[in-house]
């Protein structure tokens, strides 16, 4: 190896090390600027990890009934105790997390996709604006939970039905958000220039409008996910959610409400997991809003 190559490698090593330290410092500063996002993401990853690993960490069959073990306090055999039918509360809690997370993710995606399509149609097609928005106003006049219960009453109870019943009431909020953004974006010079050169409307929406809506849509989707988790728990608590044999946090709290005085733990643990999940999603939504908003980023 020549002396020139040795000197080149020796001079390049500090540069690489400096770049690595600089990148690590930037990541650390970014994490310090957005603690709510990091905390929310960490809590959500813990809950999601428990739900995904449910088949391996559950100590008992979540639907197995054992009357001889009913209302047993927490122990080495039953970490969170047992319910009124002798079912293991810990196993039901970790399996119930799957229902809540699936509902949250699918509802957020379905509501966002429908809202984007209808909102951009209302924002760029004038004759469709009045029709779509009057329908959305009528849907928003009905409380979400009542509309969901009404939909569940006319459709057979299942996880798919719960997702549909929760997603439909959330669509008007996304439509109003997307429409307001579309009304603003269609007046921008680059959109008018695209119109002037004869660019077709679908191409304008895909290339120029939709990319500028991603940030508020992501934030809105997180709040829809948190609402979906709560609504699913309420529907299951009222007995109109997922079937009773499917473990879910709402079902567990509904079954345990008559035994709070003698076995409070049967309602405590699903309630804690439900609260932590909703809190984590809301914290992540707040953190994403702060991280993706350039105005807030420049002020820090």
CORGI-V486878 format. One record per backbone hydrogen bond with DSSP energy under -1.0 kcal/mol. NH is the residue of the N-H (numbers start at 1). CO is the residue of the C=O. E is the energy in kcal/mol with one decimal. If there is no record, write none. Layout:
BEGIN
nh->{NH,NH}
co->{CO,CO}
e->{E,E}
END
This chain:
BEGIN
nh->{6,7,8,9,10,11,12,13,16,17,18,19,20,21,22,23,24,25,26,27,28,29,30,31,32,33,34,38,39,40,41,42,43,44,45,46,47,48,49,50,51,52,53,54,56,57,58,64,66,69,70,71,75,81,82,83,86,89,92,93,94,95,96,97,98,100,101,102,103,104,105,106,107,108,109,110,111,112,113,114,115,116,117,118,119,120,121,122,123,124,125,129,132,133,134,135,136,137,138,139,140,141,142,147,148,149,150,151,152,153,162,163,164,165,166,167,168,174,175,176,177,178,179,180,181,182,183,184,185,186,188,192,193,194,195,196,197,198,199,204,205,206,207,208,209,210,213,217,218,219,220,221,222,223,224,225,226,227,228,229,230,231,232,233,234,235,236,237,238,240,246,252,253,254,255,256,259,263,266,267,268,269,271,272,273,274,275,276,277,278,279,280,281,282,283,284,285,286,287,288,289,290,291,292,297,298}
co->{2,3,4,5,6,7,8,9,12,13,14,15,16,17,18,19,20,21,22,23,24,25,26,27,28,29,30,34,35,36,37,38,39,40,41,42,43,44,45,46,47,48,49,51,53,53,54,61,85,66,67,83,78,78,72,87,83,81,88,89,90,91,92,93,95,96,97,98,99,100,101,102,103,104,105,106,107,108,109,110,111,112,113,114,115,116,117,118,119,120,121,125,128,129,130,131,132,133,134,135,136,137,139,143,144,145,146,147,148,149,158,159,160,161,162,163,164,170,171,172,173,174,175,176,177,178,179,180,181,182,185,188,189,190,191,192,193,195,194,200,201,202,203,204,204,205,210,213,214,215,216,217,218,219,220,221,222,223,224,225,226,227,228,229,230,231,232,233,234,235,243,248,249,250,251,252,256,259,263,264,264,265,267,268,269,270,271,272,273,274,275,276,277,278,279,280,281,282,283,284,285,286,287,288,293,294}
e->{-1.7,-2.3,-2.1,-2.5,-2.3,-2.1,-1.9,-1.7,-2.4,-2.4,-2.5,-2.5,-2.3,-2.5,-2.7,-2.6,-2.5,-2.5,-2.3,-2.3,-2.3,-2.6,-2.5,-2.3,-2.1,-1.7,-1.2,-1.6,-2.9,-2.6,-2.4,-2.4,-2.5,-2.4,-2.3,-1.9,-2.2,-2.9,-2.5,-2.2,-2.2,-2.9,-2.3,-1.1,-1.4,-2.4,-2.0,-1.5,-1.6,-2.3,-1.2,-2.4,-3.3,-1.2,-2.0,-1.9,-1.7,-2.4,-1.7,-2.4,-2.3,-1.9,-2.3,-1.3,-1.1,-1.7,-2.4,-2.4,-2.4,-2.4,-2.5,-2.5,-2.4,-2.0,-2.1,-2.9,-2.8,-1.9,-2.5,-2.5,-2.3,-2.5,-2.1,-2.5,-2.6,-2.4,-1.8,-2.4,-2.0,-1.7,-2.0,-1.1,-2.6,-2.6,-1.7,-1.7,-2.4,-2.5,-2.0,-2.0,-2.3,-1.0,-1.1,-2.4,-2.5,-2.3,-2.4,-2.2,-2.4,-1.8,-2.2,-2.1,-2.3,-2.9,-1.9,-2.6,-2.2,-1.2,-2.5,-2.4,-1.8,-2.9,-2.7,-2.1,-2.0,-2.8,-2.6,-1.3,-2.8,-2.4,-1.7,-2.1,-2.7,-1.6,-2.1,-2.3,-1.7,-1.5,-2.4,-2.1,-2.7,-2.1,-2.7,-2.4,-1.5,-3.1,-1.9,-1.9,-2.6,-1.9,-2.4,-2.4,-1.5,-1.5,-2.0,-2.2,-2.0,-2.2,-2.4,-2.0,-1.9,-2.8,-2.5,-1.8,-2.3,-2.8,-2.4,-2.3,-2.2,-2.5,-1.8,-2.4,-2.1,-2.1,-2.4,-1.7,-1.9,-2.9,-1.4,-1.4,-1.6,-1.4,-1.3,-2.3,-2.4,-2.2,-2.4,-2.8,-2.2,-2.2,-2.5,-2.6,-2.3,-2.3,-2.7,-2.4,-2.3,-2.6,-2.6,-2.6,-2.2,-2.1,-2.6,-2.6,-2.0,-2.2}
END
